[in-house]
Amino acid sequence: MEKNTLDQIQYEEAVKKVKKLKGFYNHALVYVVINIMVIIANVQNYDPGESFFQFKTFMTAFLRGIGLFAHAMGTFVPYLILGKDWEARKIKELMEKEQNVNKWE
């Protein structure tokens, strides 16, 4: 297997990981900003003496938090479970199999 090919594939995988991380960080930033605005809007509509700690105050943050949690799982869990070098090992394995198949044709 050519070193340049493996290097190119590893580079492309690194680019994909960085894009996934950037997407998650953007999602997290939007989550924080939007939820601060929603909580402020909810508090401004309270009657005098009404408690801040109500489900309706944090309902949007909770529901959007489920989506953010799912995004985090998709971004970080594969590396935690399979290991950070799993993708490189799997790519190398598949390329070697492909080379062996092409040898006999």
Backbone hydrogen bonds, N-H to C=O, Kabsch-Sander energy under -0.5 kcal/mol:
donor,donor_aa,acceptor,acceptor_aa,energy
6,L,2,E,-1.8
7,D,3,K,-2.9
8,Q,4,N,-2.6
9,I,5,T,-2.4
10,Q,6,L,-2.7
11,Y,7,D,-2.4
12,E,8,Q,-2.5
13,E,9,I,-2.4
14,A,10,Q,-2.3
15,V,11,Y,-2.4
16,K,12,E,-2.0
17,K,13,E,-2.3
18,V,14,A,-2.4
19,K,15,V,-2.3
20,K,16,K,-2.3
21,L,17,K,-2.5
22,K,18,V,-2.8
23,G,19,K,-2.4
24,F,20,K,-2.2
25,Y,21,L,-2.8
26,N,22,K,-2.4
27,H,23,G,-2.2
28,A,24,F,-2.7
29,L,25,Y,-2.3
30,V,26,N,-2.6
31,Y,27,H,-2.5
32,V,28,A,-2.2
33,V,29,L,-2.5
34,I,30,V,-2.8
35,N,31,Y,-2.2
36,I,32,V,-2.1
37,M,33,V,-2.1
38,V,34,I,-2.6
39,I,35,N,-2.5
40,I,36,I,-2.3
41,A,37,M,-2.3
42,N,38,V,-2.6
43,V,39,I,-2.5
44,Q,40,I,-2.1
45,N,41,A,-0.9
45,N,42,N,-0.7
46,Y,43,V,-1.4
50,E,47,D,-2.2
54,Q,52,F,-1.7
57,T,54,Q,-0.7
58,F,54,Q,-1.0
58,F,55,F,-0.6
59,M,55,F,-1.1
62,F,58,F,-2.6
63,L,59,M,-2.7
64,R,60,T,-2.9
65,G,61,A,-1.7
66,I,62,F,-1.3
67,G,63,L,-1.1
68,L,64,R,-2.3
69,F,65,G,-2.7
70,A,66,I,-2.2
71,H,67,G,-2.2
72,A,68,L,-2.5
73,M,69,F,-2.4
74,G,70,A,-2.1
75,T,71,H,-1.6
76,F,72,A,-3.1
77,V,72,A,-0.6
77,V,73,M,-1.2
79,Y,76,F,-0.6
80,L,76,F,-1.4
81,I,77,V,-2.8
82,L,78,P,-2.1
83,G,79,Y,-1.1
86,W,83,G,-1.1
89,R,85,D,-2.4
90,K,86,W,-2.8
91,I,87,E,-2.7
92,K,88,A,-2.3
93,E,89,R,-2.4
94,L,90,K,-2.6
95,M,91,I,-2.5
96,E,92,K,-2.3
97,K,93,E,-2.1
98,E,94,L,-2.3
99,Q,95,M,-2.3
100,N,96,E,-2.2
101,V,97,K,-2.2
102,N,98,E,-2.3
103,K,99,Q,-1.6
104,W,100,N,-0.9
104,W,101,V,-0.5
105,E,102,N,-0.7
